[in-house]
Amino acid sequence: MPRDHHVRRALALQRDPSLPPSLELSEGLCPILRPDGAMKERLERHEPPLPVCPGGGCAVRRFFERAAEEGAAVELDIGAGYGRFSRGHAAANPGVRLLAIEQEEARVARTDVTARRMGLRNVAYLNAEMRYALEYCVPAGSVSAAFVLFPDPWPKDRHARLRFFRRPNIDLVHRLLRPGGALHAATDNAAYFAQMLEVMGADDRFEPIAPYVRGPDERTDFERKFLDQGRTVHAASWRRR
């Protein structure tokens, strides 16, 4: 829910007809991406009958179909935050179609408006729960690269199970990456970085490659803050075999 007038204004601006048409993907989505309590229980248990994609009426499917028609590579920004990376990456790579997934509606609204004002037409923002979007909505083998930049480190031991870099989530990434597709990660948390290396090193479906080097305009808000504080940023990349 919007927490202040700045967010409410951003949400209103998303519907401003004077701005260029948006690729924001929050309209007309199936219940998987906006699940109520009962739907969440079914999704968590994989309890049949699970919802099926609505086909031609699904904005996510149309995004991938358009990219295929244009012969464009699709990349994912998983946990897009306020979108500084997604905007910079889309601007630097006009031939790529970038799908940025973020759970907080307010963040999606703000960054969508900013991207539209920049005239970016190759990035789409999906307001959805990450795991459900990856499992049920992104087509298998459709993604050339996935970015997981500065995910929540969940530093307390009892919260470690919530970290992104766990086998169930890596299974999802493996499903959606095409052969040769890459997973790129970055964090300032040394302990979490060690876990990333351990998890990925134990998975023979991936092989390490040189870390992706992001330009200044691709640095996230978190990264800029960490660098200003003199903290070390750890980065790694892996290729699907």
LINZINOR-V527864 format. One record per pair of residues at least 6 apart in sequence whose C-alpha atoms are under 8 Angstrom apart, sorted by sequence separation. I is the first residue (numbers start at 0). J is the second residue. If there is no record, write none. Layout:
BEGIN
[[I:J] [I:J]]
END
This chain:
BEGIN
[[1:7] [41:47] [54:60] [55:61] [66:72] [79:85] [89:95] [101:107] [153:159] [186:192] [199:205] [200:206] [225:231] [226:232] [31:38] [42:49] [66:73] [89:96] [152:159] [185:192] [200:207] [225:232] [13:21] [30:38] [41:49] [89:97] [114:122] [153:161] [76:85] [153:162] [63:73] [152:162] [172:182] [222:232] [31:42] [151:162] [85:97] [111:123] [150:162] [111:124] [150:163] [85:99] [82:99] [107:124] [107:125] [31:50] [107:126] [30:50] [79:99] [74:95] [76:97] [78:99] [79:100] [80:101] [72:94] [73:95] [74:96] [75:97] [76:98] [77:99] [78:100] [79:101] [104:126] [29:52] [71:94] [72:95] [73:96] [74:97] [75:98] [76:99] [77:100] [78:101] [80:103] [99:122] [101:124] [103:126] [211:234] [29:53] [71:95] [72:96] [73:97] [74:98] [75:99] [76:100] [77:101] [78:102] [82:106] [97:121] [98:122] [99:123] [100:124] [101:125] [102:126] [103:127] [210:234] [211:235] [71:96] [73:98] [75:100] [81:106] [82:107] [96:121] [97:122] [98:123] [99:124] [100:125] [101:126] [102:127] [210:235] [211:236] [80:106] [81:107] [95:121] [96:122] [97:123] [98:124] [99:125] [100:126] [101:127] [102:128] [209:235] [210:236] [80:107] [83:110] [94:121] [96:123] [98:125] [100:127] [101:128] [102:129] [145:172] [183:210] [208:235] [209:236] [210:237] [29:57] [81:109] [82:110] [86:114] [93:121] [101:129] [183:211] [207:235] [208:236] [209:237] [27:56] [28:57] [81:110] [90:119] [100:129] [207:236] [208:237] [27:57] [28:58] [66:96] [89:119] [164:194] [207:237] [208:238] [27:58] [28:59] [145:176] [164:195] [173:204] [206:237] [207:238] [26:58] [89:121] [144:176] [166:198] [205:237] [206:238] [86:119] [89:122] [142:175] [143:176] [165:198] [205:238] [206:239] [24:58] [140:174] [141:175] [142:176] [143:177] [164:198] [205:239] [206:240] [24:59] [139:174] [140:175] [141:176] [142:177] [147:182] [148:183] [149:184] [187:222] [204:239] [205:240] [86:122] [139:175] [140:176] [141:177] [143:179] [144:180] [145:181] [146:182] [147:183] [148:184] [149:185] [150:186] [152:188] [204:240] [85:122] [134:171] [138:175] [139:176] [140:177] [143:180] [144:181] [145:182] [146:183] [147:184] [148:185] [149:186] [130:168] [133:171] [137:175] [139:177] [140:178] [142:180] [143:181] [144:182] [145:183] [146:184] [147:185] [148:186] [149:187] [187:225] [199:237] [133:172] [144:183] [152:191] [192:233] [133:175] [187:230] [187:231] [188:232] [189:233] [187:232] [188:233] [186:232] [187:233] [185:232] [186:233] [185:233] [186:234] [185:234] [184:234] [185:235] [78:129] [183:234] [184:235] [77:129] [183:235] [184:236] [183:236] [182:236] [183:237] [181:236] [182:237] [181:237] [182:238] [181:238] [182:239] [180:238] [181:239] [179:238] [180:239] [179:239] [178:239] [179:240] [177:239] [178:240] [176:239] [173:239] [75:142] [73:141] [74:142] [77:145] [73:142] [74:143] [75:144] [76:145] [77:146] [78:147] [72:142] [73:143] [74:144] [75:145] [76:146] [77:147] [78:148] [72:143] [73:144] [74:145] [75:146] [76:147] [77:148] [148:219] [74:146] [78:150] [149:221] [149:222] [60:136] [59:136] [60:137] [59:137] [63:141] [52:136] [23:111] [42:131] [21:111] [21:115] [32:126] [33:127] [10:105] [13:108] [20:115] [32:127] [33:128] [9:105] [19:115] [32:128] [18:115] [19:116] [10:108] [13:111] [18:116] [22:120] [6:105] [9:108] [10:109] [13:112] [19:118] [21:120] [24:123] [25:124] [32:131] [9:109] [12:112] [22:122] [23:123] [24:124] [25:125] [31:131] [32:132] [22:123] [23:124] [24:125] [25:126] [31:132] [6:108] [21:123] [22:124] [23:125] [24:126] [1:104] [6:109] [9:112] [0:104] [1:105] [31:135] [0:105] [88:216] [87:216] [88:217] [87:217] [86:217] [87:218] [84:216] [85:217] [83:216] [84:217] [83:217] [84:218] [83:218] [84:219] [83:219] [82:219] [83:220] [81:220]]
END
